[in-house]
Amino acid sequence: MIGLSNDLQSRLGEGVSMLKGGIEQRKQKLQNVQELNRLKRSVEENAIKKSQILLELGRLTYRKIREGQINDPDLVKQSSNLVSLDKLMYVDGKSILEFSKTESDQVVCPSCNAANGKDDRFCGRCGLKLEPPKEVDLSNTTSCNQCEELVPGGARYCPCCGSKTS
């Protein structure tokens, strides 16, 4: 009986050891998975930060190209694709403003295009100070070298694409 008890005890001990070993392996796997997920999150967060920096770098570069501060042929060629988009957005924006003028009881915010009351001093959506539109003298205009939109006389930058005039 004692031999059977020792054998049973030995087998139980082996089983407990195997169970402990399995638990340790699973614990290690869980820690590895947690570390892997942490690293993946870090890569994703840094990729988002990098994208934001690249976007801002692109904006700054595009502005400097429009202002004539950068004359690299490859960059100028790429930026020419943006000029056509700028023109489309500008024309559509002008149409929105013209359309909003027909609604005498509304003023459209130039920043977020939200409709506001004609007596509102600030936009209800974005908080921009609303100013009555200034009349532009179009009798003395030139054509933009980049987008060919009409530029009011005396303007330093094209209102459509932002390119420096002169």
C-alpha positions in Angstrom: 0.0 0.0 0.0 2.9 2.3 0.8 4.4 1.6 -2.6 1.1 2.5 -4.3 0.9 5.6 -2.2 4.4 6.7 -3.1 3.7 5.9 -6.8 0.5 8.0 -6.7 2.3 10.7 -4.9 5.1 10.7 -7.4 2.7 10.9 -10.3 0.8 13.7 -8.7 4.1 15.5 -8.1 5.0 15.1 -11.8 1.5 16.3 -12.8 1.8 19.3 -10.6 5.2 20.1 -12.0 3.9 19.8 -15.6 1.0 22.0 -14.7 3.4 24.6 -13.1 5.6 24.4 -16.2 2.6 24.9 -18.5 1.4 27.9 -16.4 4.9 29.4 -16.6 5.0 28.9 -20.4 1.6 30.5 -20.8 2.6 33.3 -18.5 5.7 33.9 -20.6 3.6 33.8 -23.8 1.2 36.3 -22.4 4.1 38.6 -21.5 5.5 38.3 -25.0 2.1 39.1 -26.5 1.7 42.1 -24.3 5.2 43.4 -25.2 4.5 42.8 -28.9 1.2 44.7 -28.6 3.0 47.6 -26.8 5.6 47.7 -29.6 3.0 47.7 -32.3 1.1 50.5 -30.6 4.4 52.5 -30.4 5.1 52.0 -34.1 1.5 53.1 -35.0 1.7 56.2 -32.7 5.1 57.1 -34.1 3.8 56.6 -37.7 1.0 59.0 -37.0 3.3 61.6 -35.6 5.6 61.1 -38.6 2.7 61.5 -41.0 1.7 64.8 -39.2 5.2 66.1 -39.5 5.4 65.1 -43.2 2.1 66.8 -43.8 3.3 70.0 -42.2 6.6 69.8 -44.0 4.6 69.4 -47.3 2.5 72.5 -46.5 5.6 74.6 -45.6 7.4 73.4 -48.8 4.4 74.1 -51.0 4.1 77.6 -49.5 7.7 78.3 -50.1 7.4 77.0 -53.7 4.4 79.4 -54.2 6.4 82.2 -52.8 9.3 81.5 -55.1 11.7 80.6 -52.3 12.2 77.0 -53.6 12.9 76.4 -57.2 13.7 72.7 -57.3 12.3 71.4 -60.7 11.0 68.1 -59.2 9.2 69.9 -56.3 7.8 72.6 -58.6 6.5 69.9 -61.0 4.8 68.0 -58.1 3.3 71.2 -56.8 1.8 72.0 -60.2 -0.7 69.2 -59.6 -1.8 71.0 -56.4 -2.4 74.3 -58.3 -5.2 72.7 -60.3 -6.8 71.5 -57.1 -6.4 74.9 -55.5 -8.2 76.5 -58.5 -11.1 74.0 -58.3 -11.4 74.7 -54.5 -11.2 78.4 -55.0 -13.8 78.5 -57.8 -16.1 76.3 -55.7 -15.5 78.5 -52.6 -16.4 81.6 -54.7 -19.6 79.8 -55.8 -20.5 79.0 -52.2 -20.0 82.7 -51.3 -22.1 83.8 -54.3 -24.8 81.3 -53.4 -24.8 82.5 -49.8 -25.2 86.1 -50.9 -28.6 85.2 -52.3 -29.7 84.1 -48.8 -30.0 87.6 -47.3 -30.6 86.4 -43.8 -27.4 84.3 -43.7 -23.7 84.9 -43.7 -21.4 81.9 -44.5 -18.2 81.6 -42.5 -15.2 81.7 -44.8 -13.3 79.3 -42.6 -15.8 76.5 -42.0 -18.7 77.4 -44.4 -21.3 77.4 -41.5 -24.4 79.5 -42.0 -24.7 82.4 -39.5 -27.2 85.1 -39.0 -26.6 88.3 -40.9 -26.1 90.3 -37.7 -23.7 87.7 -36.1 -20.3 89.0 -35.3 -18.7 85.6 -34.7 -19.2 82.2 -36.4 -21.4 79.9 -34.2 -19.4 76.8 -35.3 -15.7 77.8 -35.3 -15.7 81.2 -33.5 -14.1 83.1 -36.4 -14.8 86.8 -36.3 -17.2 87.5 -39.2 -16.5 90.7 -41.2 -18.5 92.1 -44.0 -17.0 91.1 -47.3 -14.7 93.8 -48.8 -15.5 95.0 -52.3 -12.6 94.2 -54.5 -11.7 96.5 -57.4 -11.5 94.2 -60.4 -10.9 97.0 -62.9 -7.1 96.6 -62.4 -6.5 92.9 -62.5 -3.7 90.6 -63.7 -3.7 86.9 -64.4 -1.8 84.6 -62.1 1.3 83.0 -63.7 0.5 79.7 -61.9 -3.3 79.1 -62.0 -4.4 81.9 -64.4 -7.0 83.2 -62.0 -7.6 87.0 -61.9 -5.6 88.7 -59.2 -6.7 92.2 -58.0 -4.2 95.0 -58.7 -1.8 95.6 -55.9 -2.2 92.0 -54.4 1.1 90.4 -53.5 -0.3 86.8 -53.6 -2.9 85.1 -55.8 -6.1 84.6 -53.9 -6.6 81.2 -55.6 -3.3 79.3 -55.3 -1.3 81.6 -53.1 1.5 82.1 -55.5 3.5 85.3 -55.2 2.7 87.8 -57.9 5.3 90.0 -59.5 
